[in-house]
Amino acid sequence: MEMKPFEKKVWLSTPTMHGEELKYVTEAYETNWMSTVGKNINEVERLVCEKIGCKYAVALSAGTAALHMAVKLAGVKPGQKVFCSDMTFAATVNPVVYEGGVPVFIDTEYDTWNMDPVALEKAFELHPEVKVVVVAHLYGTPGKVDEIREICRRHGAVIIEDAAESMGATYKGVQTGTFGDYNAISFNGNKIITGSSGGMLLTDSLEAANKVRKWSTQSRENAPWYQHEEVGYNYRMSNVIAGVVRGQFPYLEEHIAQKKAIYERYREGFKDLPVSMNPVDFANSEPNYWLSCMMIEPQAMCKQVRGEAEALYIHEPGKTCPTEILEKLAWLNAEGRPIWKPMHMQPIYRMHSFVTREGDGRAKTNAYIAGGAVGADGKPLDVGMDIFQRGLCLPSDNKMTEKEQEIIIQVIRSCFD
C-alpha cells in the first residue's frame, strides 16, 4: 500500500453534523429566542433526562460549569480536601480549586484506565476526613462504579460523576451520568454529540437543580428588581447552542456505533502487535468508544524521555514509543494525541497528595522515575504515569473512511519495523 500524506487531514474527533441542527438554530433566530431561555433549552433538558434516566437536567454553558456547580452543591469549602481522578483532563479537577478545595489525586487501574477503588480505599485511610469524591470515566469507558460507590457510602462521601466523555455509555445497563449525587456531561465540539459548546448538571434532587438554575443565572432573587443575596454565575446554556444539541440528539446511537466500528478495526489491525487497546469491561459496561487508544507493551518500548513541552526518543528495531507514532501520524496528516497527562504530574498540582494502592504515591512516583519501581504484583506503582508513558490516542473521527483508517494502521505497524 502506497504511503503518502492524506490531502485532507484526518482528525482525532470532530463534530459530525446532520442538518437538523440548523433547523432548530434557525427556529431560535426566527422566533428571536437568542438568549438563555427558550424551547430548545427546555427540549434538550427533557431529552437528556429521558435518555440518561435522571430526574432533572440543567443546561449550562460547558461541562466545566456543570462540574463547578456540582462542587458548590457538594459544599466544598476552602482548604477542604477532595479526592479526584488522576488521569483525566484538567477540567475534572479545576472546579474543585475554584471553590478553594484541595485536590488529592487517586491513582488509575489498568482494567478500565479509571480511578482505582483499591487506591481510593487507601486514600480514605490516609485522609478519613474527606467527604467528596470526583470520578471521571476516561475516553467513554465507565470505571468500577459499584466498588467506588460502596467505598464512598461506607465513608459518607458525596460522589460527583464527570461523565463529560462518556455520554451514552452504560454500566450494568444504566447510563453514566446517574451514579453520582451530582453529575456532569459535556457537549464540547469534540464530544460524541455536540452543541459546539455546552454541558449539563444532572441530578435526582429538585432542590439541587433549582439551586443550579439560580446560581447559573447570576443568583437573581425573586424580586421586581435585580436582587442578589449570594454570588452568581453566567453559566446558562444559550438557546442557540441548545438548538445544535437538539439536532444532534437523535444521532447519539449512530455516532456510538461508528466509534465502536473504528475501535474494532484498530483492534483487529493491531492483533499481532505488542500493543493493547484501551480496555473495555464487557462483563459490566458498554462504552461509547469516544476515543480509540492504544498502549505499547513494555518490552516493545524504545527509549523515550519527555520534558514539560518536548519529547525525545531513540528508535530501536522492533520497538517504538508514543512520540514516534505521533510523529508518523503527523507526517501522514492525521491527528493523534498523548494520553491525558496525569494530574499529579502537572506543574500546577505537583505539590498535591497522590495516592496509589500502596499508599502515599509521591515516593512511589519518584521511585518509578528513578528505576521503574514495581509493587508486589510486579506492576508499576504509578499506574497513571505508566499508561501516559506507553499510551496514545488514535485518530477516532467518525468521518474517517475505512481506507484512511487502514493506511493509519499500516503506518503505525511500520513503526515496529
C-alpha positions, 0 to 999 in steps of 0.5 A: 500500500502506497504511503503518502500524506492524506490531502485532507487531514484526518482528525482525532474527533470532530463534530459530525453534523446532520442538518437538523441542527440548523433547523432548530438554530434557525427556529431560535433566530426566527422566533428571536429566542437568542438568549438563555431561555427558550424551547430548545433549552427546555427540549434538550433538558427533557431529552437528556433526562429521558435518555440518561434516566435522571430526574432533572437536567440543567443546561449550562454553558460547558461541562466545566460549569456543570462540574463547578456547580456540582462542587458548590452543591457538594459544599466544598469549602476552602482548604477542604480536601477532595479526592479526584481522578488522576488521569483525566483532563484538567477540567475534572479537577479545576472546579474543585480549586475554584471553590478553594478545595484541595485536590488529592489525586487517586491513582488509575487501574489498568482494567478500565484506565479509571480511578482505582477503588483499591487506591481510593480505599487507601486514600480514605485511610490516609485522609478519613476526613474527606467527604467528596469524591470526583470520578471521571470515566476516561475516553467513554469507558465507565470505571468500577462504579459499584466498588467506588460507590460502596467505598464512598457510602461506607465513608459518607462521601458525596460522589460527583460523576464527570461523565463529560466523555462518556455520554451514552455509555452504560454500566450494568445497563444504566447510563453514566451520568446517574451514579453520582449525587451530582453529575456532569456531561459535556457537549464540547465540539469534540464530544460524541454529540455536540452543541459546539459548546455546552454541558449539563448538571444532572441530578435526582434532587429538585432542590439541587437543580433549582439551586443550579438554575439560580446560581447559573443565572447570576443568583437573581432573587425573586424580586421586581428588581435585580436582587442578589443575596449570594454570588452568581454565575453566567453559566446558562446554556444559550438557546442557540447552542441548545438548538445544535444539541437538539439536532444532534440528539437523535444521532447519539446511537449512530455516532456510538456505533461508528466509534465502536466500528473504528475501535474494532478495526484498530483492534483487529489491525493491531492483533499481532502487535505488542500493543493493547487497546484501551480496555473495555469491561464487557462483563459490566459496561458498554462504552461509547468508544469516544476515543480509540487508544492504544498502549505499547507493551513494555518490552516493545518500548524504545527509549523515550524521555519527555520534558514539560513541552518536548519529547525525545526518543531513540528508535530501536528495531522492533520497538517504538514509543508514543512520540514516534507514532505521533510523529508518523501520524503527523507526517501522514496528516492525521491527528493523534494525541498523548494520553491525558497527562496525569494530574499529579504530574502537572506543574500546577498540582505537583505539590498535591497528595497522590495516592496509589494502592500502596499508599502515599504515591509521591515516593512511589512516583519518584521511585518509578522515575528513578528505576521503574519501581514495581509493587508486589504484583510486579506492576508499576506503582504509578499506574497513571504515569505508566499508561501516559508513558506507553499510551496514545490516542488514535485518530477516532473521527467518525468521518474517517473512511475505512481506507484512511483508517487502514493506511493509519494502521499500516503506518503505525505497524511500520513503526515496529519495523 
